[in-house]
């Protein structure tokens, strides 16, 4: 391996959980700096993206799928600087600034160092801050895989993005507009001007209007909400259209899919270097922007605060923790 000399016994600061539960399970702990495999990078973390999947894992909602051993370091999204390079890695070197979106594990990004497969990493553009970059990987890749890979969105089609002011929703609006689609989204009136500035053609205030009574003949619905919103979305998709969700599938989804002639799919986003590199290029040329809703120092108190904010479902943009 190339780069800084570190032994496996060296320690780093991390924020972990030792049991499932509320935000008070989050605690500081010193753990071993991770070792890396031949196709990995060891990254000194600068900024960390906080996402709903983090608190869902903390609450134990993913333990049947990912039965991790404790202590669990949460987090899948980060930006930082490479300090070690695996012997089979090409295209990266020590001191490269990178964006990473890693596979779920019990050694996530809420730590000073993060081991990540090089194929889940992209170079950070120089004109993109670490804080912005930390909000790119998971949110951008999720939006891309939903609206393009699964949703097959094309120019001149119409997409409805449910909850357009969330981290993933804001990415989806911009990506859809970049390919020439017509973009409709739901959000509150206070966020309407902002989502329009990113490319939304029509904004529906969910506090005042039921989108399912105002829309019809939609080519694609991107569901980031689930529940009653997911069920209502089937009504607005044209026959043969698509409804792609990244949240839990309702019990009625299969029946409604058949009833309305709509292709329904619930996807589980996954890291993809090809997509990450495209997103990084788009951000580097300012075709996309990341809205950092809040950027706070990496402390237990701030992690707990951000988890509660994320759970509220009213964050406009990305929550980011910064390691000084």
N, C-alpha and C positions, 0 to 999 in steps of 0.2 A: 504494500500500500504506500501511496505517496502523500506527503503533506506533513502536518504537525505530528510530532511524536506524542502519543498518548497511550497510556496503559489502560486495560479494562477495569483496573481498580480505582481509577480517578473518578471523582464524584461530580455531579452537577445538581443545580437547583431545579426542582420540578414541582408542579402542582398536580396532586394525584387524588384519587379516591381509594379508600380501603374497604368500602362497602357501598352498596347502592342506596340512594335516598335523595334528600333535598340538597340545596346548595351548601349546607353546612358540612356535607361530607367532603367538600374540597379542602385540602390541607397542603401545606408546604412539606416537602420531604427531599432529602438528599438521596439520590440514587446513582447507580453507575452510569457513566457516559457510555452510550451504546457502542458496541463493536459493529463493524460493517462487513458485508459480504463482498465478493469480488465484483459484483455489478452495482454496488451501492455508492452513495456519497454520504459523508458526514457533514452536516450543515450546522454552523453556528447560527442559531436562530436570532433574528432581529425583531420580526413582527409576526404575530399570530392571528389568524382569522378565527373568530368565535362563531359557531353555527348551531342551528337547532339540533343537528345530529349529536352535538356534544352533550347537551343536557338530557336528550333522550337516552343516550348511553348511561349517563350518570344516574338517571332514575331507574335503570334496569330494564328499559323497554327493548333493548337489543340483546339481552343476555342469552336468549334461546338461539339466536343466530350467531352471536359472537361470545362464546363462553370464556372470556378472558380471565386469566389469573390476576389477583390483586398483588401489589398496587397497580391501578390502571392510570396511565397518563392519557388524558383525553386530547382531542384535537387531531385534525387531518390536514390543516391548511397553514402554510407559513411562507415567509420569505427570509432569506439570510445569505450567509457567505460560506462557500465550500472550504472546509479545513482538511478533509481527507478524501482521497479518490480511490475507489476499488481498482484492482489490477486489471480488470477486464473492461473498464469504463473508457469510452472515447468521447470526445466532444466537450469534456469538462476538465477544469484544472483548479488547483488550489487558488483561492481568492476570487473565484467567479461569484458574482451575485446572482442568486437563483430564486425562482418561484417553485414551490412544491405543493402537491396535493397527493397525500399518501394513502395507502391501503389501510383500512381499519386494523388496529392492533392495540395491545396494552402499553405500547410505547409511542405515544402520539406527540403532538407538537407543543404541548404546554410544558416546555422545558428549554434549557439553555442550548442543548444540542439535539439534533434529530437525524436519525439514519433513514435514508430514503433511496429507493431504487432509482437509478438514473433515468429510467424510462417513464418516471412519474415527475420529472423535473424539467424546467425550461429556464433559459437565461432571462434574467430580469433586464428589461430595457433601461438604459441609463436615465432617461427622463421620467421614469416611473419610480415614485418613492417606495421604500420598503413597506410603509403602511398601506399604500394603494395595492402593491403587489401581493400582500398577504390576503387581500380580498378578492383576488382574481381566480385562483386555481379551482377551488371547489364550486363556487358560484358560477363562474364562467363555463366550466366544463359541464356542469349539470344542465345549464340552460342550453348549451350547444347540443348535447346528446338528446335532450327532450325535443327541441323544436326542429332540428335538422335530421339527426340520425333516426329517431323514432317517429317524429312528426312529419318528416319529409316536406317541410315548408319550402315554398318556391316564391319567386317574384310574382307580384300581382295577386297573390292569395291573401286572405284575411285571417289573422290569428287573434284570438282572445286570450290575454294573459291575466289569469286571476291573481290578484295581489301584486300589482306591478311595481309597488314601491319597496318591496323586500329586496334583499341582496340578490337572489336569483332572478326575481322579476325584472329588476333594473337591467341586468345583463341581457335577459331575453328580449326586452324592448329594443335595445340597441342592436343586437344581432339580427333580429327580424327586420328592422328598418334598413340595416346595411345591405340586405339582399333584395330590397325593394318590395317588401310585403306591406300590407295595410295593417296597422297595429291598433287594437282596441284593448283597453285594460281597465281593471277595477281598482280603485283606491279611494281614500277619503278626499274631500274637497281641498283640504289644506295641502295635499301633495300633487294636486292636478297640474299646476303650472310646471312643477319640476319634471314629472313624467312626460309632459308634452315637450319640454325642452330636450329630452332625450330621444324623441321620435314618435311618441304615442299620437295617433291621429284622432282618437276618440277616447274620452275618459268618462267612466261611469262611477258616480259616487255611491258606494255600496251602502252608505247610511241613508240615502234618499231614494234609491232606485233598485229594482230587481232586474239584474241584467238579462234574466231569462225571458222577461216580458218585452224587452226592448230590442233584442238581437235575434237574427235568424241567418241561415245560410252561411255559417262560419266554416271555413275550411279546416281550422285547427284550433282546439282549445288546449292551453297549457295550464294544468291544474296544480297549484302549489298550496291549496287549502284543504281539499278533501271534504268529507261530511256532506251537508246539504248543498254546498256549492258544487261539489262534484256531481251530485245527482241532477241538479238543475242544469248543469252544463250540457248534458245529453240533448236537451230540448233545442239548443241553438245551433248545433252542428248539422251541416247539410248531410243528407244520405250519402254514405261513402266517405265522409270526412273522418277526422281523427280527434280523439281526446286522449291526451298523454298526461299522466299524473306522476308526481314524485313523492306523493304521500300515501297514506293507507287507503286501500281499496274498500269502498262501501259494499255491503252485502248485496245491494241491488245492481251493481255495475254490470254484471253479465246479462241480467234480464233487460236492463235499459239499453245496453249495446245492441242486443237483438231487436228490441222494439223500435229503435230509431235508425237502425242500419248504420251504426257508427262503430268504427274500429277503436277499441279501447285498449290501452296498454299502461301498466304501471311499471316504470323503469327504476332500476337502482343504478344511479350514476357511478362511474368508476374512473379512476385516473387514466388519462390518455395523453401521452407526450405530443402526439400529432396535433391534438386540439389545443393543448397548452401553448405550443409554439405559435400556432395561428393567433391565439388570443393575445399572446405577448407582442407579436408583430402589430396587431391592430391597436393595442394600447400604446406601443412605441410610436406609431404614426398618428395617435390621438383620434382614431376612428371610434374608440371606446373610452369611457371614463369610469372610474370607480368612485362611488360616493362613500367616504368613510363617515359613518354616522357618529362614531365615538372612538377616540384613540386614548387609551389610558395605560399607565405603567403596569407591568406584569407583577401583580401582587394577588394574594388570596382574596382580599377584600374586593378588588376590582374584577376578578374572575367571577366571584359570586354575584356581584352587581350585574355583570353582563349576562350571566345565565338567566337571571330574573327578567332582565329587559328582553332577551330573546324569547323567553317563555311567554311574554305578554303578547307577542305577535304584532307589535306596532313599531318596529324598528325600520327606519327609512335608510337603507343602505347597509353598510357592513360595520360590525363591531370588531375592533382591532386592539390587541394588547401589544405593548412595545417593551422589549427588553433593553435596558440602557447598557 
